[in-house]
Structure formats: C-alpha cells, structure tokens
C-alpha cells in the first residue's frame, strides 16, 4: 500500500502519531496541546457566538467568519468540522474557513457541535440543524441571502453534512442551494472493499472507523435499524437534494461509500461534481497542505463553493 502513496504525502504521514480512540479524552487533550492557533487575516472578522441549542437550557457555540468591509449581501456556508464524530473543534479549520470567505465570497458559520461518545446520535446532527436554522433565521444580522445557503464539512463533518441535507429537505427548511460532503463518513456498516483494504497507518482506517461509529451510534452500528439521518449511505431516496460537490482519495477507507453515494445522487437527478485523487489517503490535504495535490484539491473545492453559491447575482447592501 505504501508504494501507492503520492511521494509528497509520505513524509508527514510517517511521523504523524496514530489516533487512539480507546482513550478519546486523552487524544482530545493531546491534540489541543499541540494545536497552533491560526493567523486571522486582518480583513476578516471572526466572532464566537452562543445561541440556543436544540434543547431547553443548552447553549451552542458557533464561530462566524466574515469580511470586515463586506459591501454586498453574501451567500452563507455552514461548516461542520471532522474528527470521526468524537474529536475536533471549529478552530481546527480557521484557515480553511477564512479562505472560503475571501475566495468563495461567502459568510461562514462553523458549528461547535457536541461530540460522541458523551453525546451520541442524534445530538451532533440536531446541533448542526439548530445552527443551520439559526443562520437562515438571522439572514439580516449576518448580511446573507437566505436563498443561497450551503453546508459543508470533511470526514465526519462530511457525514453530518450529507445527513443534514436530508434532514433539511425532509423538514422543509431551510432550502439549501449547495452541499459539500468531502470524503464523508456515511456508512456505519464499515464493510466496503476500500474500508476493508485500509487497515494500516493511513490517518483513518477500518479499526478507527469501527470505533468511531460504535461511539456515535451507541453500539447500534451495522444493525438493521440505523436511520438515514445517522448514516446517509442508508438513504434510499436522494431526490430533491441540492447541487453536490464531493471528493475522496483513492487510498481513503471512504472511497467506495463516496463512489456509491455519488452514483445514487446522479441516479436521483441531483447535479454532482466529483473528484477522485490517486495516491491520497484520508485527510491528506490537511496533513500536508503544501503538497501539489493538496493545493489543487483545496482550490477545487473552494472554487466549487464559489461557483454554486454565487450563481445568483449579489445584492447591494
């Protein structure tokens, strides 16, 4: 397997410590200890805001990124961080969210959803829906067009994105114009050829995937009664979903579930743009952001967001 990895992606992978999901809190603490705060662009305003959560007495943090001198009504992008449903925080995607603001010309709202195993499904998804609904309800405050709202995320964030698109469709609010589930974690059965193939140290693998799903679904993963809103690969009807952009590395355990999802979207009449990157493992563009394939990958999905979200002419303030 190692000989198939893009040469530029090998060096950092070799020194990246394997994730330990048997000790989730220790892994979270370790990630927080080594995290380096991202530089905030002087033209961007980043604001943390507490909003009413999905249950009474629960507050939910969102992190808002917008241009200080925004002169038009922008589209909005709700961003959902990754981490196997058990790790991560909005700050980990500060650089990417700022790039969406400057390059894709949108206001970004990132969700600090509650994590499993302390908060299994449906809590993380309901947190994300609450944030999405808040964005649509507060269009004037955010200076956004609530007819041009997209959702996006990577890995588990991509899984929540795909599930959230189904939930927003079925609850009839808000109407989404775009979804971008990047290499999404959407199949709790963990039995596709690609997830069975990826067993070594490739950031994410079959064993880690099993543990992540067990914590998110409280041990019900792989059973017959898993909801489509928990694992979007379970959905039979994908009609009515918005324009979708997705991508995955060929050496990612989520390769085949992404391919199957793309096929089902196409068959349901949903407009789809899809990229498969050879030689690339899970989360490669985050681990090695300066590699040529990483630069190309991020540019392609940022440009996709710009294209879809800005297809309607901007409205002056």
Number of C-alpha atoms within 10 A of each C-alpha: 11 12 8 13 17 17 12 16 22 19 10 12 18 11 8 12 10 14 15 13 19 11 9 15 13 12 16 18 12 11 15 13 9 8 11 10 10 12 9 13 13 8 13 18 14 19 11 13 12 12 14 15 19 17 12 7 7 10 14 19 19 23 20 22 26 25 19 11 9 15 12 15 21 29 29 31 33 25 31 27 26 25 17 25 27 25 21 21 19 20 17 18 19 18 14 15 28 25 20 24 22 18 14 24 25 32 26 30 27 28 25 23 26 22 20 23 18 12 17 21 22 14 18 22 23 19 22 29 26 19 26 26 14 16 22 21 13 13 18 12 8 21 19 24 22 22 16 21 26 28 30 28 26 26 25 26 30 26 29 32 32 30 25 23 28 22 18 17 18 12 10 10 13 21 18 23 21 22 28 30 28 27 28 29 32 29 24 23 18 22 16 16 13 19 23 13 15 21 15 13 15 24 19 23 23 21 15 18 20 19 17 26 30 18 22 25 22 15 14 14 22 16 9 9 9 16 15 18 21 26 23 26 23 18 15 10 13 19 15 15 23 22 19 26 22 25 23 30 21 20 25 26 30 29 24 18 24 26 18 13 21 21 13 18 21 16 13 15 13 18 15 16 15 14 17 17 17 15 21 24 29 23 21 25 20 13 16 18 16 13 16 13 20 21 13 13 20 16 15 15 21 20 15 19 25 19 13 19 26 16 11 12 9 15 11 8 10
